[in-house]
Amino acid sequence: MFVNATPGENFGLTIVEAAACGLPVIASPTGGPKEILEQCDNGLLVNVEDPQAIAEALKKIIADHVLWDKYSANGIVSANQLYSWTTFAEKYVDTINDLVREKSNNVDASIRKTAYGKKLADAKLFVISDIDGTLIDGEDAEGLKEFTEWIRESRGKVAFGVASGRNRFMTEAFFNQYDLPKPDILICSAGSEIYYTEKFIPDKGWERHIDRQWKRNALQEILSDFPGIRLQEQDAQWRFKLSYYVDQNFTENTLANLYQLLDIHKLKARILLTENRYLDILPFRASKGSAVRYLSYKWKIPLERIITAGNSGNDEDMLKGKTNAIVVANYSPELERLRNHKLIYFTKRNLAKGVLEGIQHHIASAPGLSNIIR
């Protein structure tokens, strides 16, 4: 038996420890002891300032072997189920998730009432493609007209998005230059910006998400003297992106030194090197792939119903997730390592023609897509 004779116990850790050891408990009918014994059903609550009450409770439990066994077994099971650290941690996390989910649902509810929110919520398929080298390459826009027509014909079922290394203004200039369908989603600056519609409505939730531990000024300062890189023009810079040109002497060892420098200064960031010419420094939570996963969660569309398309290294994490991915025929060599990935289709055609080829391939072969888009 275990007697907790403290009349004003706030919680009663020793009571939980006794229960875990299989000892029936006698304790005060107030505060923490009352809650524990009522939850566990492993003993009796008495006035512990009355010795006679304690004596009678001891006699009752000791004299009744069935009752002793019941309290002992209940204590062992309940202490593990209700008061272990694992159980506490799981309940804590569940509570936090419920609060976050409630807040997210409240925010989403207001967004979903907008025209673009309703469209994204109702879409059966997201098609998200890189721009430069994937849909077009300079003046070469092979297949762009056919791709645009397919997107327009599929409105209502398909939401169209672009994922680009360009910032908002450079992306906007691209849409003004080429005849593309109006975008529903725009992932810009290599995944550090998310907007909706051609009006470029920012996703504030994404901004809050990637802003964690992002120290742009400190990064720019320590990189000012780093060898082999030089800052790109102001138009290429953005709140959540630092962009540099890389010189011909930039090697894997230089890149390793860059990672080491950030580690020394305890700065967290994502480093993207494209075609060994362009270097982007982003918040560690930002990338095209992370943005796609965020959109999947926010708009409650499974990754299996998202098709992504790209052609270079900064598209890689967007391509090798659980989406149905497309690598166009004019891809950069660094994507060759993705060839055996079962969800990635390497096309026979270049640019937009290849993207359309890949979409048709996935719709025909991916489980579930053929029933959505015909």
N, C-alpha and C positions, 0 to 999 in steps of 0.2 A: 504494500500500500504506500501511497505518497500523500502526505498531508501538507497542504500549503496554508499555513496559519496566518498569513498576512491579510489583514482585513481590507486594505486599500490598494490592491495590486492593479496597476494600469493595464498590463497585458498578461504576463505570466509565462515567461519563457520556460521556467522549470517545470511547469505543468505540461507543456508540449513535449519536453524532453522525457518526462515520466511516462507520458502516453506512448511515445515512440518505443520506450522500453517495455511496454506491456503492463505497467503498474496502474491499477485503478486509483482514482484521485478523489480526495476530499478537499474542497476549497470554498471560499467565500462566495455568496450569491450576489456579488456586485462586480462592476468593472470587467476587466479582461477575463478573469476566471469563469465568470458566469457565461460569457460568450463562448469560451472554449468548450466548457463541459456541455453546454446545450448543443453545440455543433457536433461534438464528438460522441456524446452519450457514453462517457467512460468513467463516470463517478457520481458523487453526491455533493450537492451544495448545502452547506450548513453555516450557522453563525459561528465562525472560527474563534470568536472571543468567548464562547461558552464551551468549557472543557467537556461538560456532560453531553452536549450535542455532537462533539467530535467523537466521543467514546461510543455513543449509540450508532453513529454512522460506520465506525470501524467494525463494531460487532456485527452489524447487518451484512456488510460485504464479506467479511471473513467467514461468517457462519454459513453463507449461501454460496456454494462452489459454482453453481450455474451462473449466479449473478456476477461473481468474480471473473469467470471465464468470458462472460459477455462484455464487461467493461474493459478487460484486458485486450480482447480481440478488436473491439471498436476503437480503442486508443491507438493501437498499432496501425490499423488501416487509415483512420482519419488523420493522424499526424502526418502520414505520408501524402495523402490525397489533398489535404487542406492547408498544411503548414510547412511543406518542404520548400526549399529555395527554388526548385524547378517550377513547382506549382505557382509560387508567388510571382516569379518572373513571367510565366506564361499569362497569368491574369493581368499583370501590369501591361505587357505588350498588347494583349487583347483590348484593354481599356483605351490605350493610346490609339490603336488602330481604329477603334469605334469612333473616337473623337475626330480623328483625321478624316475618316470616311464620311462622317456627318458633315464636316466642314466642306469637304470636296463635293459632296452631293448638293449642298446648298449653293455652292459656286456654280457647279455644272448646271443646276436647274435653271439659273438665270441665263447662262450662256446658251443653253439648249432652246430657249424661247426665241433666240434671234434666228433670222433666216439662215445664216450660214451654220449656226449650231444645229438646227433641225436637219439640215442637209447632211452634215457630217454624222449625226447620230443615226440617220436612216440609211446611210451608204452601206452597201453590201461588200464593197471592195475599195481599198485605197491603192492607187498607183502613184508611187513617189519616185521621181527620176532626177538624177544629176542633170545639169545643163551642158556645160562646156565639155566637149569630147564625147558626150553621150547622146544628147538630142541634136546638137549642132557642133560644128568645128570651124570657127571663123565664118567664112562665107559658104561653107558646105553645109547645106541643110537637107541632105538627102532623106526622103521619106517623111519629112516634117508635116507636109500637107496631109498625107494618109493617116499619120498618127493623130493629128489634130482632129480630123474627121471622126476617127474611132472614139476619141474621148468625148466629143460633142454628142455623138449618137448614143453613148452609154450613160449620159447624164441621168441622174435619178438613182442609178445603181452604183456608179463609180465616182469616187472623189479623187480629183487630180491634184497632186502636189509636186513641187520641185525641191530638191535639196542641193544647195550650191555653196561653193566657197565664197561667192560674191556676197557683199553686204547688201543691205536693203536697197540702197539707191542704185547700185550697179545691177541688181536683179530687176529692179523696176525699169531701168533703161533697156535691159534685154527684152522685156515683154513689150516695150514700145517699139522695138526694132523688128521683132519677128511676129508672125501671125500664129500665136499659140492660143489654146483655149484658156479662158480665165481661170486662174488657180484658186483652189479651195484652201490649200495649205502651202506655206512657203517656209522652208528651213534654210536660213541664210547663214553666212559667215561660218561655214563648215560645221554647222550644228549648234552655234551659240545664240541663234535667234530663231524664234518661231512666230509666224504671222498667219492671219487668215484673210482670204480674199484679196482681190487686186487693190483694196484700200489699205492693205498692210496693217490690220488690226493686231496689236501685239498680244502674245500670250503671257500675261503677268505671272501666272503660276510657274512657267518655265524659267522666267527671269529670276524669281525668288529661289528656285531650286538650284540653279547653277551658280548663283552668287556666293554660295557658301565657300569660305576660305579663298576667295578670288582676290588677289592683291596685284592689280594691274600695274600700278605705279612702281611698286617695289620690283616687279619683274622687269619692267622696262629699264629701270635704273641699273640693275646688276648685269643686264645683257648689253648695256651701252658699249662696253669694251670687250665683249666676247668676240674672239677671232672667227672670221669666215662668214659673218652675216652682216647685213645692213638693213635698216628699217625701210619698209616699203612706203610709198606715198601715203599722205593723210587719207585719201579716199579709200584706201584698202584697210584702214584701221577701224576698230569699233570698240564699244564699251567692253565687250566680252571677247575681244580678239586682238592679239598682237601679231602683226605679219612682217616677215623679213624675207629678203632675197638671200640665197645661199651662193657662195662663190665656188669655183671649180675645185678648190682644195678641201671642201667639206667632205669628211669621210665618216665611217661608222664610229671611229675613235672620237671624232669631234662631237658626234651626237651623244656618245657615252659621257664625254666631259660635260656636255650641257646638262644631262640628267644629274650628274654628280654635283654640278654647281647649284642647281635648284635644291637638291637634297641638303647640301651644306647650309643653305640659307633657310631651310625648312619652308620652302614655297611649293605648294601643290598646284600642278598644272598638267594639262594634256599637250603633248608635243606631236604635231603632224608635219611630216616631211613628204612633199609631193614632187615626184619626178626629179628629185635631188636638186630642185631649183627654188622651191618655195617652202618656207617654214612658218607654220602657224602655231601660236601659243594660245591655248584656250583654257577655261576653267576645267578642272579635272572631271567634272560631271557632264561636260558638254562634248558632243560629237554628233555626227549624223545618225549613227546607230542608236545612241541614247535618246535622241529626239524622236526617232521612230517608235521606240519602246514606250516613251512617255505618251505619245499620241495614241498608241494602242490602248494603254491603261485609261487615259482620260476619256476617250470616245468609245471605250468598251468594244473595240473591234479586235478579234484575235489576230496575232501576228501571222497566222496561216492565211489570213484574208488580206494581207498587205503584200503588194508586189513592189520591189525596189529595183532600180536600174542604175548602173554606174560604169565607169571605165578606168578609174585610177585608184591609187593607194588611199586617198582620203575618203573613198567610198567603201573601203573594205569592211569596216565594222557595221556598216549599214547592210552590206550584202551577205555577211556570214552569220547573221542571227537566224531566227526561226522564220523569217519571211521567205517568200518565194522570190528569188533574186535573179537578175539578168546582168550578164557581162557582155557588152556589145563587142563585135568582132575587132574593132579598132582599139582594143584595150591596151593599157600600159603593162609592161612585162611583170611588174610586181604582183599582178593579180593572177598570174599563171598558177601560183600555189593553191588557188581556190578551185581548180578545175575538177577535182574529184569530190567536191562537196555535193551531196545529193540534192540539195535544194537550190543550187546555183546552175543556171542554164547559160552556156556560152553560145552566142548566136553566130550565124553564118554571115549576117549582114551588118553593115556599119550604122552607127548613129541612130536616128529615129526609126529607120527601117528595121534595125536590129531590135530596138525596144519593142516595137509592135510585134515582131516575130516572137520575142520572148514572152510577151503577154499572152499571145495565142497559144504558145506551147504550154504555159502553166495552166491556163484555163482548161485546156484539153486533158492535161495529165494530173494536175494536183487534185487530191481528194476533196470533194465538196465544191470546188470552184466552178465546175462545169454546170452544176445545178443553179448557180447564182447568176452567171453571165452567159448568155447564149448568143 
